[in-house]
Amino acid sequence: MKTKAVRIHGKMDLRLEEIELPQVGPDDVQVKVISDSICMSTYKAAVEGEEHKRVPNDVAEHPTIVGHEFCGVIDAVGKNWQHKYKVGQGFAIQPAQPYTSEDLDYNDPDSRVSKEHADPSLEDVALAQDTPDDWASYDTVLIGYPIWWGEAAYPVASFAKANDFTGKTVIPFCTSASSGLGQSAEHLSELANGGEWMGGMRFPSGVNGDEVRQWVDDLGLEKQNL
């Protein structure tokens, strides 16, 4: 079977080509792409070519298709995945890029969090899973987060915006080296849809486990579905 795809052959060497698709193996899932996006990681791969950590060293001899954020419909399923995926099933990949220690270095103006802080359009961070399994059964939700520039970490804000908290009691708590809770919990409640948001709790970096357990015990949540 033939298809058309953009493949990278080296630094700034992208080509739209007609290629023969390989035979679907037992561990493969073949997807007919409906939509694909070009993100900064794709651009960086094009600029750096084989020097990029996720581009094969032999890309000149074995060019690879670019793009990893896409949605489509499954065309074929290898035998080892047929228990989970079916032909015709919709399929989407939306990676939530984890933060590295370098990403979290707020003293570095070029770090990921510094750039997100400087540009509000970058604060809407994609999550690997927006909503917990069996979310409807939750009566009480404890939301913990680190403080970033006086606010809840951006992924936590994304979680608040993505979910319906109607009928749930929400108890926020945070950790920080020096900053207080501030208005971070209030701002999360403003982003969320519904819920009864309680007063929050801030734990310093040196907090011990006994203090945390005592706080949880004092909440009196033993009989509730958390």
Secondary structure, 3 states (H helix, E strand, C coil): CEEEEEEEEECCEEEEEEEECCCCCCCCEEEEEEEECCCHHHHHHHHHHHHCCCCCCCCCCCCEECCCCEEEEEEEECHHHCCCCCCCCEEEECCCCCCCCCCCCCCCCCCHHHHHHHCHHHCCCCCCCCCCCCHHHCCEEEEEEEEECCEECHHHHHHHHHCECCCCEEEEEEEECCCCCCCHHHHHHHHCECCEECCCEEEECCCCHHHHHHHHHHHCCCCCCC
